[in-house]
Amino acid sequence: MSEKEEHTKRWKTLDKDLNRISQVELATFHVARPMVGLGVALAFIIVTGLFVALIFGGQPGSALVIAAAALGAYMAINIGANDVANNMAPAVGANALTMGGAIVIAALCESAGALLAGGDVVSTISKGIIDPTAMADTQTFIWAMMAALLSSALWVNLATWIGAPVSTTHSVVGGVMGAGIAAAGFGSVNWASMSAIAASWVISPLLGGLVAAGFLWFIKTKIIYQADKIEAARRWVPVLIGIMMGAFSAYLAIKGLKKIIQIDILSALVLGTIIGALSYVISAPLVRRQSEGLENRNKSLKTLFGLPLVISAALLSFAHGANDVANAVGPLAAIVHANAFGEFAGKVNIPHWVMIIGAFGISFGLILFGPKLIRMVGSQITKLNPMRAYCVALSAAITVIVASWLGLPVSSTHIAVGGVFGVGFFREWYHEKRLDETMRKKKDVRIAAEERHRRKLVRRSHFMTIVAAWVITVPAAATLSAAVFWVLSHLVS
């Protein structure tokens, strides 16, 4: 072998060795990446405890407040990982937003909603689930709220791990109920309120699914299956944008701006109508200009729905931060109040630092762990495009308004995921309807059966997992909370 050949062989061997090392490094990176997220989350919880220690250090009961703040930070991280994903998942699944863009927008809008428009008064016992006067003393009440906070966070953490989007508000309700039963018996529970919440397990996803399916039917009928799709889009897309802006204006007025101004539902609807009309007037020439030169095909329609979908996702995140984060940190606010005043009340003011923990916690949770649920809701339940995802976003706002008008308790998580299911099942029904018409002409039953099996457009495994998680959320969180309360109370005694 010549010296040149030997030199070449040596370099090839070196290249193979370097390639193996690179593959090992890449594999190590993928294995270690989840640990980085856990490490950052743990660091945030520890920093939260140290921050609260600087505020309350040396005061009576400060250790309890510090521990509760750490649990509140843990709960906020889980909200970001699970609940927030529902707002951005349709936009990501429809490729209107990248994962990175969705996380940035959601983190900013959720934090802004929590800090700027989050309610400064919260029901510490989750909408009257437990009668505070049934508690033996303030210490028992504090342990009950600690158990509720920890158990609801653990349940949401477990749901995120198995890939099931659940309602964090329902988790808190279950946690408070379980701790209340363990502390004061079954008589302390407001079973009428619990019945209404149980009804919302069915009402929320059904309403969300029906509204989303209704809008998808409208878009298919009035735009997609028209001979001139672009002209139809010029006529109807501004109308849909006006409906979106009107619905979200009313939604934010009812659910998200309680800290700034109190608005009844009739005034909110009037405000929404005015803003919706203005949005139509502004968007009509913009849509016409954007549609110039577009081909008469469905791909062009996706372009027209892209920006409205991104705006709707941002508005959903703002409203969620304003409304739901306060409910999640309610037990923490209750503990702070009870420790400071030696009493417990149905409603208390939320300290600013508690809302800051909630705002930063959801941002960290979304950035570190949110992509898993975003991918699952956005692309693994059913295939979404900008039109379908837009229907889901619209259904979330409209369903909350209708439910508020009817006085029905609903979950934003159940509505959003129900909207995704509604879109998917409507597509199945619509395809089967068209297939029946085609096969009736061809008279080929065998092909029809095979085609129907192929046209199952909603993944049944995800559907069953999510529904099961919804049904057991309150009882699971309640059972876990009762066990945690029992352990805490016996450790202290």
Salt bridges, closest charged atoms under 4 A:
GLU6 OE2 - ARG10 NH2 3.65
ASP17 OD1 - ARG20 NH1 2.91
ASP83 OD2 - HIS320 NE2 2.79
GLU110 OE1 - HIS320 ND1 2.93
GLU231 OE1 - ARG234 NH1 3.37
GLU231 OE2 - ARG288 NH2 3.95
GLU295 OE1 - ARG297 NH1 3.47
ASP324 OD2 - HIS320 NE2 3.52
GLU343 OE2 - HIS337 NE2 3.73
GLU428 OE2 - ARG460 NH1 2.76
GLU432 OE2 - ARG452 NE 3.19
ASP436 OD1 - ARG452 NH2 1.94
GLU450 OE2 - ARG446 NH1 3.13
GLU451 OE2 - ARG454 NH2 2.64
GLU451 OE2 - ARG455 NE 2.98
